[in-house]
């Protein structure tokens, strides 16, 4: 930006009486440079400028984030307003039945009296008897 300012000052011949009103001349040159510069150059110029003790860049970011959050929340709200829920496509699975408690005497179970001394894995009608009950088997 400094190069633009120097180039703008050097581009004209200044009369001494014009320079006596330096504040007006500075405003005139500033307006011309403002019109000729892009937004990025303008932001770079003021990014570190303090406003109420806080850098303009921080204030700018906060303002942009606030505006973005507002627009995002509005977009989500619009989506929610038109959203539908379909319960027919996904039926609730039926709960698994809880097995009944053992009817045998718990003391006998704890002592292992329900265990067959010599387990037999004989197949009978496609089932094998186990401690937990009959298990279906399929021969390959």
N, CA and C atoms as a LAMMPS dump frame, in Angstrom:
ITEM: TIMESTEP
0
ITEM: NUMBER OF ATOMS
420
ITEM: BOX BOUNDS ff ff ff
-5.0000000000000000e+02 5.0000000000000000e+02
-5.0000000000000000e+02 5.0000000000000000e+02
-5.0000000000000000e+02 5.0000000000000000e+02
ITEM: ATOMS id mol type element x y z
1 1 1 N 0.836 -1.191 0
2 1 2 C 0 0 0
3 1 3 C 0.882 1.257 0
4 2 1 N 2.03 1.158 0.666
5 2 2 C 2.923 2.312 0.718
6 2 3 C 3.361 2.72 -0.687
7 3 1 N 3.612 1.736 -1.55
8 3 2 C 4.018 2.034 -2.919
9 3 3 C 2.916 2.77 -3.684
10 4 1 N 1.667 2.358 -3.476
11 4 2 C 0.541 3.036 -4.133
12 4 3 C 0.436 4.492 -3.687
13 5 1 N 0.639 4.706 -2.4
14 5 2 C 0.541 6.071 -1.856
15 5 3 C 1.633 6.956 -2.461
16 6 1 N 2.859 6.457 -2.458
17 6 2 C 3.982 7.235 -3.017
18 6 3 C 3.759 7.471 -4.505
19 7 1 N 3.277 6.464 -5.219
20 7 2 C 3.029 6.624 -6.662
21 7 3 C 1.945 7.669 -6.903
22 8 1 N 0.902 7.658 -6.079
23 8 2 C -0.187 8.64 -6.236
24 8 3 C 0.325 10.051 -5.949
25 9 1 N 1.156 10.221 -4.923
26 9 2 C 1.71 11.558 -4.598
27 9 3 C 2.634 12.034 -5.724
28 10 1 N 3.436 11.133 -6.258
29 10 2 C 4.39 11.494 -7.313
30 10 3 C 3.719 11.697 -8.664
31 11 1 N 2.476 11.252 -8.812
32 11 2 C 1.809 11.343 -10.109
33 11 3 C 1.332 12.761 -10.43
34 12 1 N 1.338 13.644 -9.468
35 12 2 C 0.856 15.014 -9.701
36 12 3 C 1.906 16.026 -9.293
37 13 1 N 1.749 17.196 -9.887
38 13 2 C 2.563 18.332 -9.441
39 13 3 C 1.723 19.112 -8.463
40 14 1 N 2.236 19.271 -7.288
41 14 2 C 1.478 19.935 -6.222
42 14 3 C 1.927 21.378 -6.115
43 15 1 N 0.985 22.264 -6
44 15 2 C 1.283 23.679 -5.744
45 15 3 C 1.464 23.857 -4.239
46 16 1 N 2.293 24.782 -3.895
47 16 2 C 2.583 24.992 -2.481
48 16 3 C 1.329 25.365 -1.708
49 17 1 N 0.456 26.169 -2.273
50 17 2 C -0.758 26.59 -1.565
51 17 3 C -1.708 25.406 -1.365
52 18 1 N -1.645 24.364 -2.268
53 18 2 C -2.461 23.159 -2.067
54 18 3 C -1.953 22.379 -0.849
55 19 1 N -0.631 22.31 -0.734
56 19 2 C -0.04 21.536 0.36
57 19 3 C -0.203 22.215 1.718
58 20 1 N -0.541 23.516 1.694
59 20 2 C -0.825 24.2 2.96
60 20 3 C -2.108 23.642 3.59
61 21 1 N -2.985 23.089 2.764
62 21 2 C -4.21 22.437 3.242
63 21 3 C -3.996 20.924 3.172
64 22 1 N -2.962 20.452 3.888
65 22 2 C -2.529 19.056 3.798
66 22 3 C -3.63 18.062 4.165
67 23 1 N -4.469 18.401 5.125
68 23 2 C -5.537 17.488 5.534
69 23 3 C -6.51 17.247 4.38
70 24 1 N -6.864 18.296 3.645
71 24 2 C -7.778 18.16 2.512
72 24 3 C -7.121 17.357 1.388
73 25 1 N -5.839 17.608 1.125
74 25 2 C -5.108 16.884 0.089
75 25 3 C -5.019 15.399 0.466
76 26 1 N -4.751 15.098 1.731
77 26 2 C -4.659 13.708 2.195
78 26 3 C -6.003 13.004 2.013
79 27 1 N -7.107 13.711 2.326
80 27 2 C -8.432 13.115 2.135
81 27 3 C -8.71 12.847 0.657
82 28 1 N -8.32 13.772 -0.203
83 28 2 C -8.512 13.598 -1.642
84 28 3 C -7.726 12.386 -2.162
85 29 1 N -6.449 12.269 -1.783
86 29 2 C -5.619 11.137 -2.21
87 29 3 C -6.156 9.839 -1.617
88 30 1 N -6.583 9.876 -0.365
89 30 2 C -7.131 8.677 0.282
90 30 3 C -8.378 8.196 -0.454
91 31 1 N -9.237 9.105 -0.864
92 31 2 C -10.454 8.734 -1.598
93 31 3 C -10.096 8.094 -2.945
94 32 1 N -9.129 8.643 -3.63
95 32 2 C -8.709 8.086 -4.914
96 32 3 C -8.131 6.679 -4.745
97 33 1 N -7.266 6.505 -3.75
98 33 2 C -6.647 5.191 -3.515
99 33 3 C -7.708 4.183 -3.069
100 34 1 N -8.657 4.634 -2.255
101 34 2 C -9.735 3.748 -1.804
102 34 3 C -10.519 3.225 -3.004
103 35 1 N -10.837 4.099 -3.942
104 35 2 C -11.595 3.709 -5.134
105 35 3 C -10.8 2.743 -6.011
106 36 1 N -9.48 2.886 -6.036
107 36 2 C -8.633 2.066 -6.9
108 36 3 C -8.21 0.738 -6.266
109 37 1 N -8.335 0.602 -4.943
110 37 2 C -7.864 -0.616 -4.278
111 37 3 C -8.994 -1.628 -4.113
112 38 1 N -8.603 -2.902 -4.033
113 38 2 C -9.607 -3.953 -3.851
114 38 3 C -9.849 -4.199 -2.349
115 39 1 N -10.807 -5.033 -2.061
116 39 2 C -11.204 -5.284 -0.668
117 39 3 C -10.072 -5.9 0.142
118 40 1 N -9.307 -6.784 -0.446
119 40 2 C -8.197 -7.424 0.269
120 40 3 C -7.174 -6.388 0.707
121 41 1 N -6.829 -5.478 -0.176
122 41 2 C -5.861 -4.425 0.172
123 41 3 C -6.416 -3.534 1.283
124 42 1 N -7.697 -3.224 1.216
125 42 2 C -8.307 -2.388 2.242
126 42 3 C -8.295 -3.093 3.601
127 43 1 N -8.609 -4.399 3.603
128 43 2 C -8.594 -5.155 4.859
129 43 3 C -7.192 -5.269 5.443
130 44 1 N -6.195 -5.482 4.578
131 44 2 C -4.817 -5.567 5.061
132 44 3 C -4.396 -4.261 5.729
133 45 1 N -4.898 -3.166 5.234
134 45 2 C -4.54 -1.855 5.776
135 45 3 C -5.057 -1.662 7.198
136 46 1 N -6.243 -2.164 7.482
137 46 2 C -6.87 -1.896 8.791
138 46 3 C -6.92 -3.118 9.704
139 47 1 N -6.399 -4.249 9.277
140 47 2 C -6.561 -5.502 10.023
141 47 3 C -6.051 -5.418 11.456
142 48 1 N -4.911 -4.78 11.672
143 48 2 C -4.315 -4.689 13.009
144 48 3 C -4.735 -3.43 13.77
145 49 1 N -5.541 -2.581 13.165
146 49 2 C -5.984 -1.348 13.812
147 49 3 C -6.813 -1.678 15.044
148 50 1 N -6.543 -0.979 16.148
149 50 2 C -7.253 -1.218 17.401
150 50 3 C -8.55 -0.412 17.438
151 51 1 N -9.625 -1.101 17.807
152 51 2 C -10.927 -0.458 17.978
153 51 3 C -11.418 -0.848 19.363
154 52 1 N -11.546 0.121 20.238
155 52 2 C -11.923 -0.128 21.629
156 52 3 C -11.015 -1.182 22.266
157 53 1 N -9.72 -1.124 21.971
158 53 2 C -8.743 -2.023 22.573
159 53 3 C -8.625 -3.377 21.904
160 54 1 N -9.42 -3.65 20.893
161 54 2 C -9.371 -4.945 20.221
162 54 3 C -9.042 -4.725 18.749
163 55 1 N -8.248 -5.635 18.198
164 55 2 C -7.855 -5.522 16.791
165 55 3 C -9.083 -5.664 15.892
166 56 1 N -9.088 -4.884 14.814
167 56 2 C -10.187 -4.947 13.855
168 56 3 C -10.363 -6.362 13.324
169 57 1 N -9.246 -7.067 13.087
170 57 2 C -9.314 -8.434 12.575
171 57 3 C -10.12 -9.339 13.49
172 58 1 N -9.926 -9.206 14.807
173 58 2 C -10.682 -10.027 15.763
174 58 3 C -12.154 -9.642 15.748
175 59 1 N -12.432 -8.346 15.701
176 59 2 C -13.83 -7.895 15.634
177 59 3 C -14.491 -8.367 14.341
178 60 1 N -13.743 -8.281 13.246
179 60 2 C -14.252 -8.719 11.945
180 60 3 C -14.584 -10.206 11.979
181 61 1 N -13.652 -11.021 12.512
182 61 2 C -13.884 -12.466 12.587
183 61 3 C -15.115 -12.769 13.428
184 62 1 N -15.233 -12.119 14.582
185 62 2 C -16.395 -12.35 15.444
186 62 3 C -17.695 -12.005 14.727
187 63 1 N -17.684 -10.901 13.997
188 63 2 C -18.889 -10.498 13.261
189 63 3 C -19.225 -11.501 12.164
190 64 1 N -18.206 -11.967 11.439
191 64 2 C -18.432 -12.952 10.374
192 64 3 C -18.936 -14.265 10.962
193 65 1 N -18.324 -14.725 12.064
194 65 2 C -18.744 -15.979 12.702
195 65 3 C -20.185 -15.874 13.208
196 66 1 N -20.534 -14.743 13.769
197 66 2 C -21.902 -14.538 14.256
198 66 3 C -22.895 -14.594 13.084
199 67 1 N -22.565 -13.948 11.987
200 67 2 C -23.445 -13.965 10.811
201 67 3 C -23.545 -15.37 10.225
202 68 1 N -22.411 -16.089 10.145
203 68 2 C -22.425 -17.453 9.615
204 68 3 C -23.262 -18.378 10.498
205 69 1 N -23.059 -18.296 11.816
206 69 2 C -23.84 -19.134 12.737
207 69 3 C -25.327 -18.882 12.579
208 70 1 N -25.702 -17.633 12.448
209 70 2 C -27.113 -17.293 12.284
210 70 3 C -27.681 -17.902 11.008
211 71 1 N -26.939 -17.779 9.912
212 71 2 C -27.413 -18.32 8.631
213 71 3 C -27.464 -19.852 8.66
214 72 1 N -26.493 -20.483 9.304
215 72 2 C -26.478 -21.942 9.408
216 72 3 C -27.655 -22.427 10.244
217 73 1 N -27.922 -21.766 11.366
218 73 2 C -29.059 -22.149 12.212
219 73 3 C -30.369 -21.998 11.444
220 74 1 N -30.489 -20.939 10.666
221 74 2 C -31.7 -20.737 9.861
222 74 3 C -31.849 -21.855 8.832
223 75 1 N -30.743 -22.242 8.191
224 75 2 C -30.792 -23.321 7.197
225 75 3 C -31.207 -24.637 7.843
226 76 1 N -30.652 -24.942 9.028
227 76 2 C -31.061 -26.16 9.731
228 76 3 C -32.535 -26.095 10.12
229 77 1 N -32.975 -24.944 10.588
230 77 2 C -34.373 -24.796 10.993
231 77 3 C -35.299 -25.053 9.805
232 78 1 N -34.95 -24.535 8.642
233 78 2 C -35.754 -24.773 7.45
234 78 3 C -35.79 -26.26 7.1
235 79 1 N -34.65 -26.957 7.256
236 79 2 C -34.608 -28.4 7
237 79 3 C -35.494 -29.148 7.991
238 80 1 N -35.443 -28.757 9.268
239 80 2 C -36.249 -29.426 10.288
240 80 3 C -37.732 -29.216 10.051
241 81 1 N -38.099 -28.034 9.567
242 81 2 C -39.515 -27.739 9.344
243 81 3 C -40.106 -28.611 8.248
244 82 1 N -39.286 -29.048 7.296
245 82 2 C -39.8 -29.876 6.212
246 82 3 C -39.438 -31.351 6.384
247 83 1 N -38.806 -31.712 7.498
248 83 2 C -38.395 -33.097 7.712
249 83 3 C -39.582 -33.956 8.114
250 84 1 N -39.541 -35.222 7.716
251 84 2 C -40.569 -36.178 8.102
252 84 3 C -39.905 -37.389 8.732
253 85 1 N -40.667 -38.094 9.538
254 85 2 C -40.18 -39.306 10.19
255 85 3 C -41.089 -40.439 9.764
256 86 1 N -40.508 -41.552 9.316
257 86 2 C -41.271 -42.705 8.858
258 86 3 C -40.965 -43.874 9.783
259 87 1 N -41.967 -44.278 10.571
260 87 2 C -41.779 -45.39 11.483
261 87 3 C -42.16 -46.723 10.855
262 88 1 N -42.835 -46.725 9.725
263 88 2 C -43.3 -47.959 9.114
264 88 3 C -42.168 -48.754 8.483
265 89 1 N -41.17 -48.115 7.971
266 89 2 C -40.095 -48.8 7.266
267 89 3 C -39.176 -49.586 8.182
268 90 1 N -39.067 -49.2 9.432
269 90 2 C -38.162 -49.857 10.367
270 90 3 C -38.931 -50.29 11.603
271 91 1 N -39.562 -51.47 11.559
272 91 2 C -40.317 -51.895 12.732
273 91 3 C -39.377 -52.181 13.896
274 92 1 N -39.892 -51.979 15.083
275 92 2 C -39.115 -52.242 16.289
276 92 3 C -38.937 -53.755 16.417
277 93 1 N -37.745 -54.231 16.672
278 93 2 C -37.559 -55.662 16.851
279 93 3 C -38.225 -56.108 18.147
280 94 1 N -38.766 -57.327 18.111
281 94 2 C -39.401 -57.844 19.316
282 94 3 C -38.32 -58.195 20.311
283 95 1 N -38.572 -57.923 21.576
284 95 2 C -37.548 -58.224 22.579
285 95 3 C -37.34 -59.728 22.703
286 96 1 N -36.103 -60.095 23.009
287 96 2 C -35.773 -61.508 23.198
288 96 3 C -36.44 -61.984 24.486
289 97 1 N -37.047 -63.175 24.448
290 97 2 C -37.668 -63.669 25.678
291 97 3 C -36.6 -64.019 26.712
292 98 1 N -36.906 -63.714 27.949
293 98 2 C -35.989 -64.025 29.041
294 98 3 C -36.246 -65.474 29.448
295 99 1 N -35.192 -66.292 29.486
296 99 2 C -35.411 -67.682 29.849
297 99 3 C -35.879 -67.796 31.295
298 100 1 N -36.723 -68.801 31.574
299 100 2 C -37.204 -68.951 32.948
300 100 3 C -36.067 -69.399 33.856
301 101 1 N -36.161 -69.074 35.123
302 101 2 C -35.114 -69.505 36.047
303 101 3 C -35.119 -71.028 36.163
304 102 1 N -33.98 -71.6 36.509
305 102 2 C -33.934 -73.055 36.627
306 102 3 C -34.887 -73.534 37.718
307 103 1 N -35.541 -74.642 37.437
308 103 2 C -36.502 -75.181 38.407
309 103 3 C -35.832 -76.11 39.392
310 104 1 N -34.586 -76.511 39.06
311 104 2 C -33.872 -77.412 39.961
312 104 3 C -33.459 -76.674 41.225
313 105 1 N -33.099 -77.417 42.191
314 105 2 C -32.608 -76.868 43.443
315 105 3 C -31.264 -76.189 43.181
316 106 1 N -31.112 -74.934 43.61
317 106 2 C -29.888 -74.179 43.354
318 106 3 C -28.69 -74.828 44.025
319 107 1 N -28.895 -75.432 45.19
320 107 2 C -27.764 -76.073 45.865
321 107 3 C -27.253 -77.244 45.051
322 108 1 N -28.166 -78.004 44.441
323 108 2 C -27.745 -79.128 43.594
324 108 3 C -26.973 -78.61 42.378
325 109 1 N -27.443 -77.481 41.791
326 109 2 C -26.751 -76.911 40.633
327 109 3 C -25.354 -76.452 41.02
328 110 1 N -25.225 -75.811 42.191
329 110 2 C -23.92 -75.308 42.629
330 110 3 C -22.952 -76.456 42.915
331 111 1 N -23.461 -77.589 43.35
332 111 2 C -22.607 -78.743 43.65
333 111 3 C -22.303 -79.536 42.388
334 112 1 N -22.913 -79.182 41.266
335 112 2 C -22.628 -79.85 40.01
336 112 3 C -23.378 -81.149 39.831
337 113 1 N -24.461 -81.351 40.576
338 113 2 C -25.217 -82.595 40.48
339 113 3 C -25.967 -82.701 39.155
340 114 1 N -26.079 -81.579 38.424
341 114 2 C -26.778 -81.634 37.14
342 114 3 C -25.854 -82.08 36.011
343 115 1 N -24.546 -82.177 36.286
344 115 2 C -23.572 -82.538 35.264
345 115 3 C -23.518 -84.048 35.144
346 116 1 N -23.616 -84.513 33.92
347 116 2 C -23.492 -85.939 33.653
348 116 3 C -22.014 -86.281 33.729
349 117 1 N -21.696 -87.335 34.462
350 117 2 C -20.304 -87.708 34.645
351 117 3 C -19.598 -87.971 33.323
352 118 1 N -20.193 -88.745 32.467
353 118 2 C -19.61 -89.055 31.171
354 118 3 C -20.513 -88.475 30.099
355 119 1 N -20.216 -87.263 29.646
356 119 2 C -21.103 -86.654 28.654
357 119 3 C -21.128 -87.477 27.373
358 120 1 N -22.298 -87.551 26.801
359 120 2 C -22.481 -88.295 25.569
360 120 3 C -22.869 -87.316 24.472
361 121 1 N -22.186 -87.384 23.37
362 121 2 C -22.514 -86.51 22.25
363 121 3 C -23.215 -87.297 21.152
364 122 1 N -24.058 -88.228 21.582
365 122 2 C -24.793 -89.02 20.612
366 122 3 C -25.887 -88.186 19.989
367 123 1 N -25.987 -88.317 18.692
368 123 2 C -27.014 -87.579 17.963
369 123 3 C -28.286 -88.399 17.958
370 124 1 N -29.375 -87.711 18.27
371 124 2 C -30.675 -88.37 18.236
372 124 3 C -31.658 -87.402 17.622
373 125 1 N -32.218 -87.75 16.505
374 125 2 C -33.167 -86.911 15.779
375 125 3 C -32.563 -85.547 15.414
376 126 1 N -31.278 -85.519 15.067
377 126 2 C -30.623 -84.275 14.65
378 126 3 C -30.311 -83.344 15.803
379 127 1 N -30.334 -83.854 17.051
380 127 2 C -30.045 -83.028 18.219
381 127 3 C -29.03 -83.737 19.094
382 128 1 N -28.236 -82.946 19.818
383 128 2 C -27.268 -83.479 20.763
384 128 3 C -27.614 -82.906 22.13
385 129 1 N -27.701 -83.746 23.122
386 129 2 C -28 -83.29 24.473
387 129 3 C -26.796 -82.619 25.091
388 130 1 N -26.987 -81.429 25.634
389 130 2 C -25.92 -80.703 26.326
390 130 3 C -26.442 -80.266 27.675
391 131 1 N -25.598 -79.712 28.477
392 131 2 C -25.971 -79.229 29.806
393 131 3 C -27.029 -78.141 29.7
394 132 1 N -26.931 -77.296 28.665
395 132 2 C -27.871 -76.197 28.494
396 132 3 C -29.154 -76.639 27.821
397 133 1 N -29.2 -77.859 27.314
398 133 2 C -30.379 -78.342 26.623
399 133 3 C -29.978 -78.966 25.307
400 134 1 N -30.944 -79.35 24.524
401 134 2 C -30.661 -79.969 23.239
402 134 3 C -30.225 -78.911 22.227
403 135 1 N -29.214 -79.255 21.438
404 135 2 C -28.69 -78.357 20.415
405 135 3 C -28.894 -79.05 19.065
406 136 1 N -29.474 -78.305 18.134
407 136 2 C -29.65 -78.851 16.791
408 136 3 C -28.32 -78.891 16.089
409 137 1 N -28.08 -79.997 15.388
410 137 2 C -26.855 -80.122 14.62
411 137 3 C -27.197 -80.481 13.197
412 138 1 N -26.329 -80.155 12.308
413 138 2 C -26.524 -80.474 10.909
414 138 3 C -25.248 -81.124 10.402
415 139 1 N -25.387 -82.311 9.928
416 139 2 C -24.221 -83.045 9.425
417 139 3 C -23.889 -82.567 8.016
418 140 1 N -22.633 -82.412 7.772
419 140 2 C -22.178 -81.989 6.444
420 140 3 C -21.716 -83.168 5.638
